Every structure is written in structure tokens, then in C-alpha cells.
Amino acid sequence: MREQWDFPFEREAAQNILPPDLSLSDQMAYSALRNIYQAFQAGSIDRKRAGEEKRRLRRAWEQAKEAEALEKRLLDYHVRLIRGAELAIIRCRKDPTAENALYLCNVLDGFERPEVGTWS
């Protein structure tokens, strides 16, 4: 395989050294990459096949990282939405006006950005 490192932990995978604090997708890619290097070094696969497996692994790893990032953004959004809805509910309970009820509906429907961080 070529000397270009496509993964941040590739050098460690080639030397069979497990880096600390890898995410789940990084751990899976590390294990697969380590297996590719071991198979190549043992002569079980040739350079062309090792390169192809590494390219497929890279694509799958990038997709997994993108999915992790999307999941985090969605989680952050839902936490903000729930906190904002709680604040709007408190406003409605304390002062049950049409304005506060409409504000709650707008928060839940996504038309209004909730006031997160300011407790009434």
C-alpha cells in the first residue's frame, strides 16, 4: 500500500497499536484497516486488492462519520426544542393568554425559535 495515510489512525493500524479514545465508527474502521494491513503483510492479498478494500472502507467510514454528525445535530435540535417547549408551557401555565398559547404552538410547529436558557 502507498505511504499516503487516508485515516487519522492508519499508521497505528499498520503497526497494530490501538489509539485511545476512538469513536465507535473509528474503532470499526481501525479494526478493518488493521485486518487489511495484516492480510497484506501476510501475503493473503496483493497490493491492488488491499488498496481496493481500503478505498471501500474509506467510503463506508466517511458515511458513518456523516451519520454520526447528523445524529448529533438532530439530538441537539431536539434537546433545544424540548427545552423551549417546556419554557413555553410554563409561560402558558403561569399566564394562560392567547398570546402565550400561540407562542407555544409556534414553538412546537417550528415557526418560532424557543427561548432556551431563560427560565420565567
C-alpha positions as CSV (number, residue, x, y, z in Angstrom):
1,M,0.0,0.0,0.0
2,R,1.1,3.6,-0.6
3,E,2.5,5.9,2.1
4,Q,-0.4,8.3,2.0
5,W,-2.4,8.0,5.2
6,D,-6.1,8.1,4.4
7,F,-7.2,7.7,8.1
8,P,-6.0,9.6,11.1
9,F,-5.2,6.3,12.8
10,E,-3.8,4.5,9.8
11,R,-0.2,4.5,11.0
12,E,-1.3,2.9,14.3
13,A,-3.4,0.3,12.4
14,A,-0.4,-0.6,10.3
15,Q,1.6,-1.1,13.4
16,N,-1.2,-2.9,15.4
17,I,-1.3,-0.2,18.1
18,L,-4.8,0.8,19.3
19,P,-5.1,4.5,19.8
20,P,-7.1,5.7,22.8
21,D,-10.5,7.4,22.6
22,L,-11.7,6.4,19.2
23,S,-15.4,6.8,18.4
24,L,-17.4,3.6,17.5
25,S,-17.1,4.3,13.8
26,D,-13.3,4.9,14.2
27,Q,-12.9,1.7,16.2
28,M,-14.6,-0.3,13.5
29,A,-12.6,1.3,10.7
30,Y,-9.4,0.8,12.7
31,S,-10.1,-2.9,13.1
32,A,-10.9,-3.4,9.4
33,L,-7.9,-1.4,8.4
34,R,-5.6,-3.4,10.7
35,N,-7.0,-6.6,9.2
36,I,-6.2,-5.3,5.7
37,Y,-2.7,-4.5,6.7
38,Q,-2.2,-7.9,8.4
39,A,-3.6,-9.7,5.3
40,F,-1.3,-7.7,3.0
41,Q,1.8,-8.3,5.2
42,A,1.0,-12.0,5.4
43,G,0.7,-12.2,1.7
44,S,-3.0,-13.2,1.7
45,I,-4.0,-10.3,-0.5
46,D,-2.0,-8.3,-3.1
47,R,-1.4,-4.6,-3.1
48,K,-4.2,-4.0,-5.6
49,R,-6.8,-5.8,-3.5
50,A,-5.6,-4.1,-0.3
51,G,-6.0,-0.7,-2.0
52,E,-9.5,-1.5,-3.2
53,E,-10.6,-2.7,0.2
54,K,-9.1,0.4,1.8
55,R,-11.0,2.6,-0.7
56,R,-14.3,0.9,0.1
57,L,-13.5,1.1,3.8
58,R,-12.8,4.8,3.5
59,R,-16.2,5.4,1.8
60,A,-18.0,3.4,4.4
61,W,-16.1,5.2,7.2
62,E,-16.9,8.7,5.8
63,Q,-20.6,7.7,5.5
64,A,-20.6,6.6,9.2
65,K,-18.9,9.8,10.3
66,E,-21.5,11.8,8.4
67,A,-24.3,9.8,10.0
68,E,-22.8,10.4,13.5
69,A,-22.6,14.2,12.8
70,L,-26.2,14.2,11.6
71,E,-27.3,12.3,14.7
72,K,-25.6,14.8,16.9
73,R,-27.2,17.7,15.1
74,L,-30.6,16.1,15.4
75,L,-30.1,15.3,19.1
76,D,-29.0,18.9,19.7
77,Y,-32.1,20.2,17.8
78,H,-34.5,18.0,19.8
79,V,-32.9,19.0,23.1
80,R,-33.4,22.7,22.2
81,L,-36.9,22.0,21.1
82,I,-37.9,20.2,24.2
83,R,-36.3,22.8,26.5
84,G,-38.0,25.6,24.5
85,A,-41.4,23.8,24.6
86,E,-41.0,23.4,28.4
87,L,-40.4,27.1,28.7
88,A,-43.4,27.9,26.5
89,I,-45.6,25.5,28.5
90,I,-44.5,27.2,31.7
91,R,-45.4,30.6,30.2
92,C,-48.8,29.2,29.3
93,R,-49.4,27.8,32.7
94,K,-48.4,30.9,34.5
95,D,-50.2,33.3,32.2
96,P,-52.8,31.5,30.1
97,T,-53.3,34.1,27.4
98,A,-54.0,33.7,23.8
99,E,-50.5,35.2,23.0
100,N,-48.7,32.6,25.2
101,A,-50.8,29.7,23.7
102,L,-50.0,30.9,20.2
103,Y,-46.3,31.2,21.2
104,L,-46.4,27.5,22.4
105,C,-48.0,26.4,19.2
106,N,-45.4,28.3,17.1
107,V,-42.5,26.7,19.1
108,L,-44.0,23.2,18.7
109,D,-44.6,23.8,14.9
110,G,-41.1,25.2,14.5
111,F,-42.2,28.7,13.4
112,E,-40.6,30.3,16.4
113,R,-37.2,29.8,18.0
114,P,-37.7,28.8,21.6
115,E,-36.2,30.9,24.4
116,V,-33.8,28.4,25.7
117,G,-31.8,29.2,28.8
118,T,-34.1,31.9,30.3
119,W,-36.5,30.5,32.9
120,S,-39.5,32.6,33.6
